[in-house]
Amino acid sequence: MSAPRRAGGALESEVMAVLWAAAGPLSPAEVQRLVGGGLAYNTVQTILIRLREKGLVRRRIKLTGGRGHLYFPAEEQSAAAARQMRAVLDGPGDRRAVLRQFTADLDPDDAELLRALLRDEPEDGGA
């Protein structure tokens, strides 16, 4: 019996989460182990190649332990999230409505943090 099929983009998101959480670059085999779910090595390698083609990951040649590549994120997770948010705002649709809905769903601590950032105050309250 095969593993349940993931939603579109879910596997790429899982791979990116593993790469962001890692202390350094990972081989496809390491990514395969950390993602889990019985994924085939070739599937993981294909996802890494696609992510590289999209500019989301970079790779370098493995220096020790044989041939192959090590993969790492092209940008920090916060930068990637900000870029995605910016793409939604710059896309078609009502920019005001998107911002209104986003802010309406914030928890109180995040709303206060956003207010502080908009006022350009340090996150620690200046301490």
C-alpha positions as a LaTeX table, in Angstrom:
\begin{tabular}{lrrr}
\hline
Residue & $x$ (\AA) & $y$ (\AA) & $z$ (\AA) \\
\hline
Met1 & 0.00 & 0.00 & 0.00 \\
Ser2 & 1.46 & 3.39 & $-0.98$ \\
Ala3 & 1.63 & 6.51 & 1.17 \\
Pro4 & $-1.22$ & 9.00 & 0.80 \\
Arg5 & $-0.67$ & 11.59 & $-1.92$ \\
Arg6 & 0.26 & 15.06 & $-0.68$ \\
Ala7 & $-1.49$ & 18.22 & $-1.83$ \\
Gly8 & 0.22 & 20.21 & $-4.56$ \\
Gly9 & 3.23 & 22.05 & $-3.23$ \\
Ala10 & 3.08 & 20.28 & 0.14 \\
Leu11 & 6.18 & 18.19 & $-0.52$ \\
Glu12 & 8.16 & 21.25 & $-1.63$ \\
Ser13 & 7.05 & 23.01 & 1.58 \\
Glu14 & 8.10 & 20.04 & 3.70 \\
Val15 & 11.51 & 19.92 & 2.03 \\
Met16 & 11.99 & 23.66 & 2.52 \\
Ala17 & 11.02 & 23.33 & 6.21 \\
Val18 & 13.65 & 20.60 & 6.64 \\
Leu19 & 16.32 & 22.72 & 4.93 \\
Trp20 & 15.48 & 25.82 & 7.01 \\
Ala21 & 15.62 & 23.78 & 10.23 \\
Ala22 & 18.98 & 22.20 & 9.38 \\
Ala23 & 22.24 & 23.44 & 10.85 \\
Gly24 & 23.89 & 23.27 & 7.43 \\
Pro25 & 23.56 & 21.95 & 3.88 \\
Leu26 & 21.95 & 18.51 & 3.49 \\
Ser27 & 22.31 & 15.68 & 1.01 \\
Pro28 & 19.20 & 14.32 & $-0.72$ \\
Ala29 & 19.46 & 11.20 & 1.48 \\
Glu30 & 19.43 & 13.34 & 4.63 \\
Val31 & 16.44 & 15.30 & 3.36 \\
Gln32 & 14.69 & 12.00 & 2.53 \\
Arg33 & 15.24 & 10.73 & 6.08 \\
Leu34 & 14.11 & 13.96 & 7.73 \\
Val35 & 10.98 & 14.39 & 5.61 \\
Gly36 & 10.02 & 10.76 & 6.20 \\
Gly37 & 6.80 & 9.32 & 4.87 \\
Gly38 & 8.44 & 6.60 & 2.81 \\
Leu39 & 9.49 & 8.92 & $-0.01$ \\
Ala40 & 11.68 & 7.48 & $-2.71$ \\
Tyr41 & 15.18 & 8.94 & $-2.99$ \\
Asn42 & 14.49 & 9.92 & $-6.62$ \\
Thr43 & 11.38 & 11.83 & $-5.55$ \\
Val44 & 13.35 & 13.87 & $-3.04$ \\
Gln45 & 16.11 & 14.50 & $-5.57$ \\
Thr46 & 13.53 & 15.66 & $-8.14$ \\
Ile47 & 11.96 & 18.05 & $-5.63$ \\
Leu48 & 15.39 & 19.48 & $-4.74$ \\
Ile49 & 16.18 & 20.00 & $-8.43$ \\
Arg50 & 12.82 & 21.75 & $-8.97$ \\
Leu51 & 13.39 & 23.98 & $-5.93$ \\
Arg52 & 16.83 & 24.86 & $-7.31$ \\
Glu53 & 15.35 & 25.71 & $-10.71$ \\
Lys54 & 12.88 & 28.02 & $-8.94$ \\
Gly55 & 15.76 & 29.72 & $-7.14$ \\
Leu56 & 14.57 & 28.59 & $-3.71$ \\
Val57 & 17.56 & 26.37 & $-2.91$ \\
Arg58 & 21.21 & 26.34 & $-3.82$ \\
Arg59 & 23.61 & 23.46 & $-3.95$ \\
Arg60 & 27.28 & 22.80 & $-3.67$ \\
Ile61 & 29.36 & 19.77 & $-4.47$ \\
Lys62 & 29.85 & 17.42 & $-1.56$ \\
Leu63 & 33.48 & 17.79 & $-0.52$ \\
Thr64 & 33.83 & 14.51 & 1.36 \\
Gly65 & 32.19 & 11.13 & 1.19 \\
Gly66 & 31.92 & 10.72 & $-2.54$ \\
Arg67 & 30.04 & 12.44 & $-5.30$ \\
Gly68 & 26.78 & 14.31 & $-5.08$ \\
His69 & 25.48 & 17.63 & $-3.90$ \\
Leu70 & 24.46 & 19.29 & $-0.66$ \\
Tyr71 & 21.41 & 21.57 & $-0.70$ \\
Phe72 & 20.61 & 24.65 & 1.37 \\
Pro73 & 17.98 & 27.44 & 1.26 \\
Ala74 & 18.69 & 30.38 & $-1.02$ \\
Glu75 & 17.18 & 32.75 & 1.54 \\
Glu76 & 16.07 & 32.79 & 5.16 \\
Gln77 & 12.57 & 31.60 & 5.96 \\
Ser78 & 11.46 & 35.09 & 7.01 \\
Ala79 & 12.64 & 36.57 & 3.70 \\
Ala80 & 10.81 & 33.87 & 1.74 \\
Ala81 & 7.59 & 34.47 & 3.70 \\
Ala82 & 7.86 & 38.23 & 3.17 \\
Arg83 & 8.42 & 37.72 & $-0.57$ \\
Gln84 & 5.30 & 35.51 & $-0.77$ \\
Met85 & 3.24 & 38.08 & 1.12 \\
Arg86 & 4.50 & 40.80 & $-1.21$ \\
Ala87 & 3.53 & 38.73 & $-4.26$ \\
Val88 & $-0.04$ & 38.44 & $-2.96$ \\
Leu89 & $-0.23$ & 42.18 & $-2.34$ \\
Asp90 & 1.22 & 42.96 & $-5.77$ \\
Gly91 & $-1.11$ & 40.50 & $-7.51$ \\
Pro92 & $-4.58$ & 41.09 & $-8.84$ \\
Gly93 & $-7.32$ & 41.87 & $-6.39$ \\
Asp94 & $-8.17$ & 44.40 & $-3.75$ \\
Arg95 & $-4.97$ & 45.23 & $-1.89$ \\
Arg96 & $-6.89$ & 46.96 & 0.91 \\
Ala97 & $-9.14$ & 43.93 & 1.41 \\
Val98 & $-6.12$ & 41.59 & 1.57 \\
Leu99 & $-4.41$ & 43.77 & 4.18 \\
Arg100 & $-7.65$ & 44.18 & 6.15 \\
Gln101 & $-8.23$ & 40.42 & 6.26 \\
Phe102 & $-4.61$ & 39.73 & 7.19 \\
Thr103 & $-4.66$ & 42.19 & 10.08 \\
Ala104 & $-8.10$ & 41.06 & 11.25 \\
Asp105 & $-6.74$ & 37.53 & 11.74 \\
Leu106 & $-3.67$ & 38.55 & 13.77 \\
Asp107 & $-3.50$ & 37.60 & 17.42 \\
Pro108 & $-3.11$ & 40.57 & 19.80 \\
Asp109 & 0.64 & 40.10 & 20.32 \\
Asp110 & 1.31 & 40.02 & 16.57 \\
Ala111 & $-0.94$ & 43.06 & 16.04 \\
Glu112 & 1.05 & 44.99 & 18.65 \\
Leu113 & 4.34 & 43.88 & 17.07 \\
Leu114 & 3.09 & 45.09 & 13.68 \\
Arg115 & 2.10 & 48.45 & 15.19 \\
Ala116 & 5.60 & 48.77 & 16.71 \\
Leu117 & 7.24 & 47.90 & 13.41 \\
Leu118 & 5.11 & 50.46 & 11.60 \\
Arg119 & 6.18 & 53.05 & 14.19 \\
Asp120 & 9.75 & 51.81 & 13.61 \\
Glu121 & 10.26 & 50.96 & 17.28 \\
Pro122 & 12.69 & 48.27 & 18.41 \\
Glu123 & 11.02 & 44.92 & 19.13 \\
Asp124 & 12.35 & 44.87 & 22.68 \\
Gly125 & 10.75 & 48.21 & 23.51 \\
Gly126 & 14.09 & 49.99 & 23.38 \\
Ala127 & 15.68 & 47.95 & 26.17 \\
\hline
\end{tabular}
